[in-house]
């Protein structure tokens, strides 16, 4: 297929064919990381701006390193270090960056839809690095990449996504990618954090982790996002951990070869015990490594689309 998107905004708008194309491209770029010289000239002469209005370490660093390995020039901007802190609008900040010939803008923002807002107004490519509780598409892509790499397939794989579904952009992107590629997805958590409307997305819902644990091929545990919760959605972290945390006792009941995943940062002792995070089922560090390859693929594909006439 031919890639035609200058922007990557949401997996909900991508086809299964497009998702697989990104995964296959990422597999080729992962080989670059195994070379002695870990750099290719694919985006030489291009400029990428990491515009992180919301704090991040892993995602921003991953995008920066991905751009460097593609030979692009990189500028990092945070809200506190930009004119946004002086009251400038997001649109004006981005327009000024584009006037300085930025080719790609990677945006993380606390408002859902912020990346789409920019993409509709800029000729530069816009990559969504997480917008509120909406989506985090490159995290969804790296998660399915990791599953496919380890298990050899996505179709028919039983995936449990555990925890704070209501506020999770990772969960939304994972659901889109996994269901489009044929996985069987179960959302697990307290009813207050697993809204029933998610059932419309073709997934199963349950508040009984122990009842489904033994059938899962993949357990993806989500961080409790205290910063997004405006009210108490569960009594306390101790009770949450006892019902939905992946401790050593529960890990002993996992299927042989089952994968344990987490988008990070991990709250050890809440979402999962340290012994499980560092144990034989864990592919958490694989996710980090694969995130670099996936983001190289996304930057390369979006950065290689020629501008439309008049842009």
N, C-alpha and C positions, 0 to 999 in steps of 0.2 A: 504494500500500500504506500501511498504518498502522504507524508505528514503536511497538514495545511494550517495548523493552529499556531498563531503567534503567541497565544496566551494559554496558560494552564490554570484554570480557575476552580474546577470541581469535577470529580469523577462521575457525578450524577449525569453530566452531559456528554460523557465519553462512551463510545461503543466498546464492546468486548474486544473487537479487532484492534482498536486504537490502544487499549490497555495492554494487550499482548505485544503490540509493536513497541511500546515503551519498554516493556520487560525484556524483550529480545535485544533491543538496543543497549539497555543497561548491562546485559550479560556480556556484550562485547566490550563495553567500557570497564567492566570489572577486571577484565584481563589486563587492562592498562595498569591497574594498581599492582599487578604481580610483576611488572617489568622492573628492571633496574632504574630506568629513566621513566618516571611516572608522569609523563606529560605528553600531550598531543597538541598540534596547532589548530584544532578544529574551530576555535573562536578567536583566533589571533586578530587583533585590531578591533574587537568588540569591547564594550564597556558595560559591566554589570553593576547595578547599585542595589545593595542590601538595605532596604528601608524597613527597619524593625521598630514600629511604633509601640509594639508590645514586646516585653523582655523575652529573650531566648538565648540559650548558649549552644545547644546541640544543633538545632536547625540552621542557625546563622553560620556557625563554623562549618557545617557540612556544605552549605551552598557556597561559602567563600572558597573552601578548598576545592570543590568541584569546578568552580570557575577558573581557579589558578591552574588546575590540571588541564583545562581546555585552552590555556594560554590567553584568557581574557584579562582585561584590567578590572580591578574590583575596588569599589568604594563602599564603606560601611557607614550607615547613618542610623542613629537611634533618636527616639523622640526627644530625650533630654538634651541631646547635642545638636538639635536642628532648630529651624525657625518655627517648627510646630509648637515648641515650648513658649514661643512669643505670640502665639495666636494665629499663625499663618494656617490656611486651610490645607488639607491633604492634597486637593487638586492643584493648588498653586505651588506647593512644594514639588510635586511630581512634574508639573509643567516646566519649572525651572531646571530640574534635572534633565528633562528631555531637551531643553534648549542648549544644554551643555553636551548634547549628543550621547546620552545614555541609550544603549540599545535594549537592555533588559532591566526590569525592575522587579526584585523579589520583595514582596510586601507581606509583613505580618502585622495584623491590626486587631484590636479588640472588638471592632464592629463587624458583624456579619454583612457580607456584600461589599466590603471596602475594595477588594481587589477587582471585582466586576465593575465598580464605579470608575476606577482608574482605567481599566482596559477599554472601556467605552469611550474614553476621552483622550487616549494617548496612542500614538503610532508605535511607541516602544512596546516590546513584549512585556506582559505582566504575569508573574508566577505567584500564585497564592501559597504563602508559607503558613497559612492558618488565619482564618477570619472569624473571630468570636467563637460561637458554638456551631458554626456552619460546617466547614470542611477543612481538612488538612490533606490535600490530594497526594503530595509526595510521600507522606507517611503511609497512606493507604497503599500506594504503589510499592514502597519498600517492604511493607508487610506481606503482600501477596508474592513479591519476588522471593522473599525469604522462605515462605511456605513452599513455593514451587521448586526452589533450589534444593530444599531439604527432603521433600516428600515426592518430588518428581511430577506433581500434578496439582491442580486446584479443584477440578471437577470431582465431586463426591466427597471431598475432604470435610470432616465435621469440625467446625470451628466454634468455640465458645468465647464470647466477648464478655468479660466480667467487670461489673462495677458501675461507674458513673456514666451511664449511657446518655442521660438527659442533657448533660452539659458538654459531652465529648464530641469535638470535631473529628477526632481520630476514628471514633466508632462509626460516624456517618460515612466517612470515606472508605473505611474497611468494608462496611456493609455493601456499599455500591460496587466496589471492585470484586469482592468475594461472590456475591450473588450473580453478578454478570458473567463470572467465569465458572459458575456451577457448583460452588461450595454450599454446604448445608450449615447455616449460621444459627446459633442459639444465643440470645442475649440473656445474661444472668445478673441478677442484682435485686435489691429491695424495690418493691413496686414504685416507691417515690422517685427512684432514679432510673427506672425502666418504663417509660410511658407506654401505654397500650397502643398508641397510634403507630409505634414502630412496627407493629405486626403487619401493617400494610405494605411493608417493604419486602415481604416474602421471607421473614425470619420467625423463629420460634422464641417465645418469652417464658422465663421461669424465674422464680425466686428461691429455688431449691438446688443449690450448687451441687450438693452431695449426690443428688438423684441422677445427675447427668455427667458427672465428672469422669466416670470410667469409660464412657463411650466417645470421648472427645479425642480427636487427633491433634488439635491445637487449642491451647488455653491462652488467650490474650487478655492480660489483666491491665485495667486502666487506672490511672492516677485519680485519686479523689481530689476534685478541683474546688478546694475551699474558696478560692478567689472568685469563682463564678456563682457560687450558691448564695442566694439572698435570704434563705431561710434554712433551718435545720431539716435535712431530708433523711437523716437517720440519727438515732439517739447519741451515738458516740463512736469513736474509732475502735474502741475495744470490742464493742458488740459487732461492728461491721467486720472486723478481722476474724472474729469467731465464726461468723456465718459465711463470709465471702472471701476471706484471705486464703491464699494457697500456702499453707504451712507444710511442714515435713510429713505430717500424718496424711494429709490429703495427697501430697505429691507421690506417696508410696502407692496410691491407688490409680495413678495415671497408667494409660496403656503403654506398653513397650514402644519406644520410638516417638511418643507424643512430644510435641514442642511446647515450651513455655515462652511466652513473649510479653514484652512490656514496652510502651513507647518512651518511657522515661519522662522526668526523673522518678525513680522508685522511692516509695515510702516503705522502707524495709520494716517488717513486722506488722504492716497494715495490709497492703495489697498482696505481698508475698514475703516469706521469710528469706533471710539472707542465704541460708543453706540451699534454698530452691533457686534463687536468683543466680547463684554461682554453681549450681549443680548440673548433672549430665543432661537434663531435659532442656536447659536454658539455651536459647538462641538470641539472647538480648544483645550481645556484642556483635553477633552476625547482622542483626538489624542495623546497627550503627554503620558497619562496614558496607552493607548493601545500600544504605541510604546515600552514601557518596556516589556509588555507581548509578543509582536511579536519578539523582540530581544532575549528574553529568549528562545523562541521556536527555532529561527534560530541557536543560539549558541548551544543549546542542540542537535538539529538534526545534524548539521555539526560536532559538537564535539564528537558525538557518532559513527560516521562512522569509522570503523577500517582502519588503513593504508593499502595500497596495498603492496603486497609482494615486498620487496626490498627497501621500503621507510623507 
